[in-house]
Amino acid sequence: MTVVLVGTLDTKAEELGFARAVLREAGVDVHVIDVGVMGEPGFEPETPAGAVAAAAGSDLETLRDGGDRGGAMAIMGEGAAVIARELYDADELDGIMGLGGSGNTSVATTAMRALPYGVPKLMVSTMASGDVRPYVGPHDVLMMHAVADVEGVNQLTRRIITNAAYAMAGMVDAPVSVDDAGQTTIGVTMFGVTTPCVQTARSMLEDAGDEVIVFHATGTGGQALEGLVEQGIIDAVLDVTTTELADELVGGVLSAGPDRLTAAGEAGVPQIISVGALDMVNFGPPDTVPERFADRTFHEHNPQVTLMRTTPRECAELGSMLAKKVNAATGPVAVALPLGGVSMLSVESEPFHDPSADAALFDAIRDGLDPGVECIEYDGPINDDGFAELLVEALTARLS
């Protein structure tokens, strides 16, 4: 087993050398990628900094002469990603580890994000106790808080780096079965307000022998689904909950970006797409909601999540956006509309019940879909068992 260790040997040789020694003590081989730019390495790495710079289309002399450490580190991150992927493809990388502050964290996690899901990725970082989304994104990067700065080996850093190294050794050595026995793997999207629908659909699909992976539609969840489709791990998609489109349109905090709802269409995998939770935009605590939305309808989902009802105009835009993405699909696809409510909160007597907004959404989808795309309609709300059964039947028909 080989662990790739990424770091700057011009400034962190002592700490990286200690991590390398502990990894070897734990029984794994170590391949060090040096991403240092400004000085000479403290020991000889397996991949020197010059090779990393070259992999990104640059060279060390140019980076040093530029005097821009931040820009240089970004380039070294690109190069480290190329090298890490090459090592993985050559079966010379079983796990990847880094340690350092914001600069090293940015570089090492760039390399980590270039690797497939499931490859152990561990970053010991002083940034791990804050907002780690820029480093982790939708990937399975494990962030471990360094507590103290990664500067020298002392009683605290020695313990933390040792823990990290043995954790990495355990991960690369752990037996993991990935045999799906010929099952169809189906990606399903869920939110708290669409959970009953997804649970019923999942049970039906698993009873039929399929494997189901559920993604929480929190932005990174949608991005993870798109990435796994691109990797060929997901064979079909039941996109019950497309709420991330609303955050992208209106400016909420759970956007999955402009490429949401595109990977399955481009890959040609079968998909059924619904409108789950398009009645809401997500924000943090109430005091974080932008002032421009002061006159809108809100619901406090919990102390950390404030939901805002989408308006008829926004719903019309969302319907048009969704239809355009569906029309671009190259594989079997259909849209399913729960006319009785798109979430728990939009049914009658609930705070987001707004028939005019729902009608704007549904009409825009109907008007925007190409004639060859089936639009399946159900008279009840999204969380009815009947709607889940309809979704499963529609997907199963497109899998055969």
Steps between C-alpha positions, in 0.01 A plus 500: 500500500630845410399830656581817311607782732465853360675802646757778473843356571658847501302602810349183655773239457518422873127443533467310171803290587342408831172408327690289247680315779177425685329378183789265435487385861132424443595269215434699184725625223519877457532709187571868575392770255688823565292809421743752648590791276723753674788288633687170484340185645598380844527143372476325163140433396375235258344775286702825511345845478635552150301204371187634670541841339560336161184294536310828525674640193741724690847484654647583840720782377203684352297450818784621721576801285133600502508570873133404536485218754122472486496472123791259505327275752188490286710379207673243720158377607408443136825311445457292814152402381644379169775302673262347755262386229785350299619309806149374568450387141832314520387322822768686697265693730270341756444808714608863518586717800607859558573729791541873543333838507280667241756483219589135542136415559399663173770319303458156658120499481516605135691177440253306713201627306653365178463145630190279486256465786606229742875565482602590860575872526615658827602862558646609834433872493482811710199591285296192593300672773355762265322502167656206317275501193766666278734212582256209513224596256286196415789258549582252777793695645547443872610816682679462835557809710869554573414707814848658506676634194685232308833654588746269670451162666397535863291309751177617336585481129679168556182346636271645237720410203547149643123459534452620144768272359360191671149597391622522141683167532181342628294642217726379221522156658128462570325231294208658316265303278385693194343205316150606401413151370367647179257732676375820343623792712244778522572849631209663683478856635330580831424787737334482841177618341506223235624219725178286505495489120864398476472240776208331324675511162825370646323207665330407173821522298701297750225237518539470122873434541639843418761689702395848612731787597314796653645851472400782733417793272717749686711624211791266555256209489387594153858555391595156633217341302614676183860390561411136560293494182802635311716226655257234381409385851133605472300305239173691532364804681176557687531875552214547742640817659627772267486777761864599438383668179303748712805594705702547181231725348406710803827508695455250780781325682446147364562545130666212316615739229389550140587144393242334723268272303739456208727197557235231460367665187846522347583141596172372361405311816128453573350763727170608647497861614256658741460836670556416865548804728499754217266692729795616710833679511743424784678742731673470836365644827236775459751782546696377196213545254577791262301816573358508147281200591346662810143487367507133400340194662738306727502181702759416765596141422736497798713765675766474228277475191247759383283415200351762269200432273565541129270746320290429189754688287790301641306177457436582135872558449581176678256309282656640185850425631408142587331438166802628310732265688264206445475572128878474471505142632633240259352199681157384620339774709164610637373769735258421783281771656325457838213745450395487866824651635872480436603462865359445848472876538306578182196280560172651616511658850883511501698831492622470139163406351477726194298357209590791272874441546462127444290563190766732362759228551292227340387714205855609420614138497211390279559787259878455495532126447564369152210299354692173531555532876235334716349711780334278758248666731367384835206663675636465855803638687856386456512293819204278411594135463320511168740761363803297611352195328447703184863615506632147540277364225613775263870440573468123478337534158802697379748251640361206306 
